[in-house]
Amino acid sequence: MRTLQFLALGAISSLAAAWTPSPGCQLQGLPEGQTPGSFHNATVDGRRYLVFVPPEYAIGNPAPLVLSYHGGSRSPENQRDLDLLTDPDFNTHRMVVYPEGTPRPTCESDNTCYKRYWSVDPGIDADDKSFTRDILTAMKETYCIDTDAVHATGKSQGGGIVGSTLACDADLAHTFAAFAPVSGSFYTDVDVCEPPYEFEIPCDPHRHDVPMLEFHGGQDTTVAYSGASRRGVCLPNIPYWVEQWAVNDGISHEVETTPLAADTPNTYITRYGRGRKKGLVTHVLAENIAHDWPSTRTNSDNEGAVAEFDATPLILHFFDEHPLKKHGGCHG
Ligand SMILES: *[C@@H]1O[C@H](CO)[C@@H](O)[C@H](O)[C@H]1NC(C)=O
């Protein structure tokens, strides 16, 4: 009888290992004054981040968490309007956090006049890794989160922070399960910046199964698809940058490019990897769009020149397919 009970318990705990609840799952409910389906400002060390509590939030049901970083000169609210991660058409169960960048004056003599940027920008000195770690700690203590399903996305400089800073940090590359930069500005400090903009990219995540999904517009004149010199530093050729992730993950020789879908003649998806690892590194090129968050709806990026597809559901599907594999698998 005793043996049977142990067997039954074993079966239950191996099922429970499908997710890992954060300390906040011990709480009785949401913080005072918060309800499912609402937004709240929070701060760590004086820096703001905007929190979305999803409509389906419930203690006892750990929520996946997405951090979404705004573009240079933009705001958490602008990123929310762009990424649609809090739109019920796309998400009703994930927590979403919009961290805020560091202010830089945009005009002389008036210190109320500034815009916000990330430390990938050569002119910004901020510890965005510590900021991110502090946000994650606070979120896990305050809310019931599945710590195996913490993911990062962002636009432009926000994509740069995700793809160059967070994903290349040995600690954060093991905290976030997967990364999805959009039109990322992957600034790199190199001596000589010239075509073909293929140079060594300093990045050491100490992890060789980093899931990376990158979107880019072929008409992007802010972060050029083929690379560029910008603000005194260097932006890599995008397909080359993506390929370096496939090299990191040991899948660079297994590559396939196809149209994204039958009704997207100008959009191509490149997937690295075979079998279980197929698509571990994925790149979506939208040849006909500019420096935009790809959306079939009008947004502040496209101003009506909409894309053939929505990036948002592809990102969320990618995140669902790539939780942290803490229980075996090829981790490390
Ligand atoms: C959060 O703070 C920003 C900036 O101060 C403000 O504009 C916004 O209304 C606040 N949002 C919420 C949900 O309180």
The ligand as a Tripos MOL2 file, in Angstrom:
@<TRIPOS>MOLECULE
LIG
   14    14     1     0     0
SMALL
NO_CHARGES

@<TRIPOS>ATOM
      1 C1          2.0800   55.3170  -15.2690 C.3       1 LIG1
      2 O1          2.9470   56.4370  -15.2430 O.3       1 LIG1
      3 C2          2.9290   57.2030  -16.4430 C.3       1 LIG1
      4 C3          4.0490   58.2310  -16.3550 C.3       1 LIG1
      5 O2          4.0290   58.9010  -15.1670 O.3       1 LIG1
      6 C4          1.5550   57.8190  -16.6020 C.3       1 LIG1
      7 O3          1.4940   58.5830  -17.7730 O.3       1 LIG1
      8 C5          0.5340   56.6730  -16.6780 C.3       1 LIG1
      9 O4         -0.7760   57.2050  -16.7330 O.3       1 LIG1
     10 C6          0.6360   55.7490  -15.4810 C.3       1 LIG1
     11 N1         -0.1670   54.5600  -15.7210 N.am      1 LIG1
     12 C7         -0.9190   53.9880  -14.7910 C.2       1 LIG1
     13 C8         -1.6670   52.7430  -15.1860 C.3       1 LIG1
     14 O5         -1.0200   54.4200  -13.6540 O.2       1 LIG1
@<TRIPOS>BOND
     1     1     2 1
     2     1    10 1
     3     2     3 1
     4     3     4 1
     5     3     6 1
     6     4     5 1
     7     6     7 1
     8     6     8 1
     9     8     9 1
    10     8    10 1
    11    10    11 1
    12    11    12 1
    13    12    13 1
    14    12    14 2
@<TRIPOS>SUBSTRUCTURE
     1 LIG1         1 GROUP 0 **** ****
